[in-house]
Amino acid sequence: MSTNILFDAPGPRGRLRNNILTLLSVVILASAAYYVYARFDAKGQWEGEIWKPFLDVSTWTEYIIPGLLGTLKAAGISAVCALVFGAIFGLARLSDHRWVRGVAGAVVETFRAIPLLLLIFFLFFLAPSVFGGGDYTLIALVAGLTLYNGSVLAEIVRAGVRAVPSGQAEAAQAIGLRKSQVMRLVLLPQAVTAMMPAIVSQLVVLLKDTALGYIIAYVDLLNMGFKLIPAVHFGSLIPAAIVIGVIYVGLNMSLSTLATWLERRTRRSNRTSAAPIAPPGAVGEPETSGAGTLL
Amino acid sequence: MDDLIKYAPDLLAGFLENVKLSLICAVLALVLGTILVSMRVSPTPVLRGAGTVYVNIVRNTPLTLVLAFSSLGLSDTIGLAFSATPSTNSFWLVVFGLSAYTATFVCEALRAGINTVPLGQAEAARAIGLTFLQSLRLIILPQAFRTVVAPLGSVMIAMIKNTTVAIAGGYLMESAFVMRDTFDDTGVSIPIFVGLVIAFMAVTLPVGFVTSRLASKLAVAR
């Protein structure tokens, strides 16, 4: 929408008021920014010395890139496992057998309700007492992320299959397809397109949650940037935080952009009869009255 | 089971810290989120831009980094202090970080809610001569809040679960830390884990139930 409907095209007085408001907010924001700058400056955080390590190739090759690879490894393995977990339990929740539905429902609802960090701690301490000594940081992190995000993905899969209009399944049954064929040939291909945006949004959550590995000392981007770099280059904590923050934000924003793009494509697509489903916890789509939306 | 009974007082004290964190952060995140969403729909491009930048940066940063930065960066390096007592100081640092983080999700939920208010409502508000703030306060936000009760409930549930990450902000009194501490002492204990999970469920499930009931009760008939 080109013009915002919450306010009229301002007249002379309105323009003056808006300009004053703009000026005021610029002053307030600038003074807030200056205050932060000054506080950081007072502690010498803008001095070239502590930023220098980040111009050094070895900082990147020895710390940041291995850390990033650690994060991506944990995120990649967990994403694959969570998708498999989600597909199995999501479909199990749609089963015709009551006990399968019940068990899958109980598993999904439980793991969705457990605080992820408690689950990771539990697995981290459980693993050595079951499998003997060793380094279980990656396994605990991946298992925790899989169980939690897999449960959320299971709900997305269920919602995706349900979003396919019932006529599709009925038509498939009418031409004599078996139950598994209806699912495999008719429902799933359409559901996958509809749930793609929600899946990618959940993968952003998964990627962000890999940072919990920092707490159990898994060597990821946060651990490298926040524990090791400041330990080697004394005083570089804030620069390190800013650099790894930019990397995290960049990664997540590009994934989010992909999700938005996928959603637009699904909305236009004629390969599915289902509308894209909302990611968990999102606000339902507005009824399209042809009047457009406010923002 | 013996472990659970033996450590129950510690665990309960830890869990009450989570409840305390949740209550304070809920209020602060709702207030800050509402301010942010007002900025993002305001007629002032500077405020809109500032709101968008803040939300996109903080929302895409891992909470662990936000909390670790509040504690190690803002407090230890820059000298931001809420209190002279270390544990009280780290409590408020966690409140600061968690509220700043959760507010972005509140803002996004509210913004999505504003999107569901039909255009005609805003046009009608303008037509009877309400100003920007009046139409926001009397027409748009009341309807937006109603549609976002359920999503806000999900945001609050996520926030309650996120209070366990307080450990990254150096606050070492809540239940995740207590649980790790006990596991360090006695080894892994399934009853302790299950007990804590049930305690969290006892808080999050009613929140989910009440908000979804409220959502269907308050739903705007259109």
Interface residues (C-beta under 8 A of the other chain):
Chain A: N4 I5 L6 F7 D8 P10 N18 L21 T22 S25 V26 L29 R39 F40 K43 Q45 T110 A113 I114 P115 L116 L117 L118 F121 F122 F125 L126 S129 V204 K208 D209 T210 A211 L212 Y214 I215 L222 F226 L237 I238 A241 I244 G245 Y248 V249 N252 M253 S256 P280 G281 A282 V283 G284 E285 P286 E287 S289 A291 G292 T293 L294 L295
Chain B: V41 P43 T44 P45 V46 L47 A50 N56 I57 N60 T61 P62 L63 T64 L65 A68 F69 L72 G73 D76 T77 I78 G79 L80 A109 R111 A112 G113 I114 N115 T116 V117 P118 L119 G120 A122 E123 R126 T131 F132 S135 L136 I140 T147 V148 P151 S154 V155 A158 K161 N162 T163 T164 V165 I167 A168 S175 A176 M179 R180 F183 G187 V188 F193 L196 V197 F200 M201 T204 L205 R222
